[in-house]
Every structure is written in structure tokens, then in C-alpha cells.
Amino acid sequence: MSRRRPPLELAAARGARRSSFRIAVRMARRDIARHRGRSFLIVLLIMLPVAGMTAAGTLYQSSLRTPQEIVRYELGNTQARFVALPTPNGDSIQDPMNDAYVVSSTGELDGDFVPTDPKDLLPSGYGVLPLRQLQLTTSVGEAMVPLNGVQVDALHEAFEGKFALLDGRAPANGEEVLASRGLLERFDVELGEQFTTSAGTFVPVGTIRDSDASDNNSTLYLQSGQVPAGFAPGPASAQAVSYYVTGPEPVTWQQVREANSKGVGVLSRSVVLDPPPPGELTVPGAMPAGVPSQTVATYATFAVVGALALLEVGLLAGAAFAVGAKHQVHELALLAASGAEAPTIRSVVTASGLWLGGLAVTAGAAAGIAVAAGVVWWVRFIGSARLAGVHPDPLLTSIAMLMGLAACILAALAPANLVARQALRGALKSGRVPAAGGRQSTIAGAAVLLVATGLLAAGWALGSSAKDPDQRAQQAAAVSAMLAGGAVLAVVALVLLTGWLTAALTSRTRAMPLALRMAARDSARNRSRTVPAVAAVLAAATLASAALVLSSSQLAGQRLSHSWSALENQAYLPLSLAQPPLADGTAAPAVTVDPQRLSAAVSGALDSVSWTRTVTTPAPVENCGFGEGAGPAGPVSTETSNCLLYALARPSGQECPVTPQRRVVDPDDWRCRGSMASEQASDRSILVGGADDIRAMFGRDAGADTIAALDAGAMVVTNPAFVRDGKTELQGLDVRTQQPSPSDGSIVHEAVTSTVLEAVILEPAVAVPYYGIVSPATAGRLGLAPEAAGLAIQLSRSPSAAEVDAVTGAVAGVVGQSGLGFWAEPGIPKDQAWMGWLIVAISALITFSAAGITTGLALADARTDHATLAGVGAAPRLRKALAASQALFTSGLGAVLGAVAGTVPAVLIVASTEMRASLEVPWLPLAAMVVAVPLTGSALAWAFTRSVLPMTRRALGG
């Protein structure tokens, strides 16, 4: 009787998968060592974006101070700082980390609320160290220039950590002082030299660093006995004096809250290190704080650009892996012939991605943190306070590393699957990878494209559904996530559809020249070479086009939001200068300046003066205090004072709609644009003059009808928002009063006079801050008491710093006092155009790099094909033309698809935020990129294709 044999065991042996993985890892490591150039390229491609994201996250976190740094840099060894807190009422609460910022308040103005002097709230039993900000001046030639002064015992041991002596020594007498390095460099003063200021003559004997300010600031540090008793430090400000207290007991949060209720802010060491719970930081009935849409848009921009950058790098690495896998075909086929299964074959290539990706992300994270640490060290070394210390961001660094590793592994996965699926016989016979079927990729690409379209449409719909900007800001994070995901999936879908697009385009190349026809057919036949090349250029072009649209829209938004003080290169100098009170406290008469002398002085100091013109306005507000008999109950105007400020009233229903969080509902609303749309009224808001004044101040010529209406008593108004039915209301506001506006709750002055005038609308060239202009006869009839208020100076160009100093000195000689600055409206910052072209250059460089790398890899892979052409007698010119045509085809297809894939999501992101009013698509740079990238890649391929090919016998395995 025969024994029954056990059944055949077909299951994998225990540990077989682990053993096969070890073999795959070993083979991958050896292949990396043999092909160091390709391996280094892949590591570099993955490392750079990881390093960039890590460095950016670290630098951002380094700009935010930790509680320990706040205490060290702002308090030193003191327990707390007491300073005036600008609050409208006694129900406000400050930020525990910032004694100058109100974190929660109802916003309601309490007319009976009187802030307490911080000095009166200092706790008993503590030492007190006052710090007072001063406004000093010193002479530079004939000009008096401002500089900062600080009255403080800076070298007191309690200020250790906040102030540090850099050079020199401590002052030894009442003449010696400390100074910042910036002051010595700016005024070319050496330690031990005398330095004259408006507070006296001093001798700097040491340089000091304030950890809370930059060394480049021009600051002089004085002690209490060095400031003259009658010295006027400048405009009175409650925030100019702060008090630091020292003692063994901490200042508690309860003490901080009590101080807040009396209008005093406190930065407490114990509160900063142990902040109160969020529930104690909210006032009942307070307005909720919202995230600005601009901030969300900025984060959305970084999210989209970062995701596309990693996708681009992954596709570039995929092209390199594809070429490497094709060169491994013969070796891997032999491994398959020896019994290795498809997962093992696949693991050899994916293990390369694991090896290289792990090395790349580790090196990238280390390099990013090292670069950020170097930047922080340099910034602190030069004395800047922008970066507090090196604060790595573990979360962002981990995300960047995981994304980089995933990109590298996914980049290796596609060629790994292709090699694993190949026929063993075909691989052993030819050593080439057969063309993969494109049906599955096409179906998958169409499906992913539908998902991407759905995400983009959903993000756009969600962003457009909310009409309230506050609600739109709350939804901005979800909208940005949808649009960013849709942008990435759109690129993936186009990559999957590249093979189908290539085949579709190949069927329409019959009428093209021979080189282009051969390149198209070769691209369709060798999709394993074409798809990675097109995909890499596509991702780079997507990144570049998205960056172009987003940056151009941001720059356009800055241009639209620019606040114009006058026409471009136009300056204004007052002709009436207020004087300090007399010894008995009464108001001193203002000093009047001769406009002709002032004009001659300015013209003599500057050679760019086009014209000067005297500006006439209603009587300015002057001598309007809250002294005895000058309160709101007293007369609004007397012989020596005037409390009337003239402005135009908005007709009911023509106010700019805003949300409870003060966001403009619709930036395109005509009521929210133009002159004085958001500015407050000033003494210069109403002009008195004629046609020449309109041309000079508005930058527009008035027509005959406008001038006729002006002479007939009408007012020329700059903004239609102040006109209804051809009439406007001129109000006289009592500046001594404050009351909430019925339209939006803002604080306004009470109107005590009102006059309705006929109005004609003439919008100026730019939104200059003028309501309009009336004729001298109309001003006299209305009792506006017109007088020459200032001198307008039109320059032909922007003045240099030396010219500003020269004209400041000339003006000081005429007006008889220093400190009257000269400032010309610069207009829209000129560096915005350069910034835009810089982004264009960087974007083009990114795309050129992708095109160059993929073209080089494709040419290396096609060397056997070129050898075959040479073997059948093809001329070198034909082979060079074929290489150029292949580069033109792949780069052109990738650039066109990328431009579409990047522009559409970027436009949707801008249109879904508050930036929608500034949407700008830079068609010319986009067109230049789409045309220049393929042509440049083609030219480089022509130039670097050698006429004489090297021997290929070893490559053929013969």
C-alpha cells in the first residue's frame, strides 16, 4: 500500500517577501552607485523644493517671537511694562502678548470714558524705570533732519537682554550719551565726537543695541537729567512714555484686565509665559475677528505654487527614472528569467525611488534648516529685529519631506510597472521596452479630468455663492483647497492624456516636413520616452503660468489700492505754520510764508520744477482745543480760532456698502471708488479756484460747460458718489464733536452747517484727495473765508535723497524753522513692473530647465535610433533636425497644455477672493513663454546633437 503524498505547497515561503525586498534594495543601491550622474540629478530635483519649503517655513516661524523671546527682547529682567492703550471704552481687552493691540472690544465709543495715565496705575512696592520717546533734529548742511531720541537708563541691570552695549563704554557724565550704530553711520560721527541736536550737544561714547529695533535706526539714548526742562519732544502722544516695573511679585492677568478697563496696556512677564485661556480674551458683544481675505489668498497662492512645484519635480524625476529603467531592462529581464516575480521586478525600480527619495528629503530638510539658520544668524548679526531666532517648523518640514518622498516614489512607480509588465522574450531579445497600451491611461486621464473639473467648478461655485465678504473670507480656506486640488488633478489628467494627444496629433502631420513628421511618429511610437518629457514641461509651464497670473493680479491690486496724496511727482508745502503756545498758555499767531519766496527757493534748489502754484482753500482749522470756553458748547469760530472743517455729504443710499467687519461688499461698486471714497476730510479737501487750478490739481482740462457752471456758482465735484440729481451738499463739521455714523457706525464729526450747491462732475486723472473746487466768488458768498493755504510744486521726475535734503534746507531758510519736510507723491511704485518681469524671468527659467532636462534625457534615450539613422546613410543635418523637431514637439505640447492648466485655476483663485477686482492675465508673457520655450529647446537640441556618434556596440550588447 503506497503512502499518500502531501499536496504541493504553492504559497510563498515564510520571509520570502522580506528577502525579495532586500534583494531589490541591494540591486537598487548598486544601480544608483553605477549611475551616479542620473542619481545625483534625481536627488537634486527632489532636494531643492523640499529645502525651499523647509527654509520658507522655518523663516516664517522665525519671524514670530516665542514667549521667552518676547519677555527677553521687550522686558529684559523687568516684571511688566505699562503704556497707554488706545481703546474707545473700558470694555476692551488687550492681546496678552502685545500691550498695544486690542484683541476684543465692542467698538462702541464711550464719550464719558477718560483713559488713566499709566503712571497712576503702577503697583506699589515696585521699582519704576520710565522710557520716553523723543523727536529730535540735527542739522545736515542747511537742512534740519529728524532722528529718534530715547530717554532711558538703558544700561540698568533690569534691562539686560533688551539693551546691550556693543562698542565703547557707559556714559560717565551729563554730556556723554549712547547711540545706535545707524546714527553714527548716517551722520558720520565717531565715538568721542560732539553731536549737536535740538535737545543739546552731546558726545556719544558707546553704541547700544535695542533687541526690539534695528541697528540701522538713527537713535540717541539720553538719561533723564540730559533732557532740558523746557524741551518740547514733539507732538504729545500718550504712547510716548512707557513704565517698566521691577520687583519680586509677578503682575497677574487680573491686574492687566483692570488696567485695560482704564485705558492702560500691560505687557506682563508672567502673563506672556503663562497666557490666560481663550475664554478670558473675549468681551460680551464684541465683534468677531475675521481672517483677511488677502491673507487667505496669499496662503492659497503658496499652496498652489508649492503643490505644483512638487508635482513638477516628481514628473522631472519620473523622466529620469524612465530613462534609467529602460537601461535596466536587460538586467531585470535576466532577473525575471531566473524566477523573480513581477512584484520583485517592480520593487527594484521603486526601491531606487525609496533610496533616492529618502536621501533627497533628508538632505533637503537639513539644507533648508541650515539655510534658514544662516539667514537668521546674518539678520541678527547685522542688527535687524525682523527674525527673533531659529524656529524650525516640525509640521511643515514633515509635510515637505513626506510630499517629496511620495513624489520620488510615485515618479519611480510608473516605469517600474512598465518594466514589470514587459514580455520576457521580447526583453531578452531586444533589450527594449515595448510600447505600452494607452487605452487604460486615456480612460483614467478622462476620469481624473472630470474630477478636476468638478473640483474647480465646486471651488468657483462655493467662492461665488457668498455675497457677504465676511462669509466669503470664512469659506476661503475650503475654496482654496478645492481649487488647489483641482489644479493638481488637472495636471495629472493631462499627463495621463498625453499619449492619446500625441497619437491624435501624429495623424495630422502628413503635410509637415520630413523631420517634423518623423519626430511626431517617433513620439507616438515611443510613448515611454515622450510622456515623461511632455509631462515635465507641462508641470513646469503650469507652475510658471499660475505664478504669472497670481503675481500679476497681486501687483494690479496694489496699483488699484494705491493712496494718492496728489498727482504723481507733485509736492505741497503749507504757507501757514502753527507756533507753540506762548508762556501764558495762549495760542501764538501762525507764521505766514510768502509763496513767491518759497517758490523761488524750491526752484533754486531743484532743477526739475515744472511749475509752482498757490493753492487756495477755505479757512483751515486752527486754535481749536478743549480749553476753557473752547468746548463744543462754545462758538464754532471766533476771531482767533476756527473749528469748522468742510466736507461733502453722501446722499442717502450712496454710501459704500461694508460688512460688520468693515470689508467692502463689492470693490467694483461705483460708490466705493474714486476720490475721497475712503479718505477722511482735511483742510485741503475743498479747493477754491478756476480752470487753471483744475488742470494743475486734477490733471484734467475742464470743458467750457464745466467752467461756465463753476463761474455760475456750481461746484466741480471729483466723485459722482457725492452728487444726486445734479446737486451736492456742502457741510461744515465741528471737529470738537464725535458721534457714530448712521450708515456704518464709524466715528464722524457733527455737521453744524449745510449748503446745497449745483454740481458738475469731473473725475481727476487719479484719485487725488479732493472733494472738488468752487470759484472764489462762490466761496465768498458761502462765507468760506478762502485764503492761500499752500504751494503746489509739480516736478518732472522723482527727486533723489540728496535733492530732498537740498530743498529741505532751502525751505527751512525761507520759513524760519526746521523740520518742515519735503515729500513728492511717488505714484505707483516703479519696482512693481520690475518685480513682474522678474517673476516672468524666474518662471521662464523653471520651464527652460524642465525642457532642457527632459530634452537631454530623451536624446540620451534616442541615441540608438540616431545610430540606426546614421547606419542607413542619413545625413548629420537630418539627425540634428530630427532632434530639434522632437524637442519642439514635446516642449511645445507641454508648454501649451501647461499654460492652460496653470492659468485657469489661478484665475479662479483670484476671482474667488477680494482680489477679484484686480484680476489680470498677463497675455504677453504667457504667449512669450509658450513660444519661446519650445523654440529654445529646439535650438538647444539642434546645437547639442553631435554630427559624429560614438560607437554603440557595447550599448547593443554585442
Helices and strands as residue ranges (DSSP letters): H 16-34, H 36-62, H 67-70, I 71-75, E 80-84, E 93-95, E 98-104, G 118-121, E 127-140, E 143-151, G 157-159, E 163-168, E 176-179, H 181-187, E 195-197, E 200-210, E 219-222, G 224-226, G 238-240, E 241-246, H 253-260, E 264-268, H 269-273, G 278-281, H 293-327, H 329-337, H 342-381, H 394-421, H 424-430, H 439-465, H 469-496, H 498-506, H 514-525, H 527-560, E 570-574, E 576-577, E 591-592, H 595-605, E 609-617, E 644-649, G 670-672, E 686-688, H 691-698, H 704-711, E 715-717, G 720-722, E 727-740, E 747-761, E 772-774, H 776-781, E 787-795, H 801-815, H 831-861, H 863-871, H 876-911, G 914-918, H 923-944, H 953-956
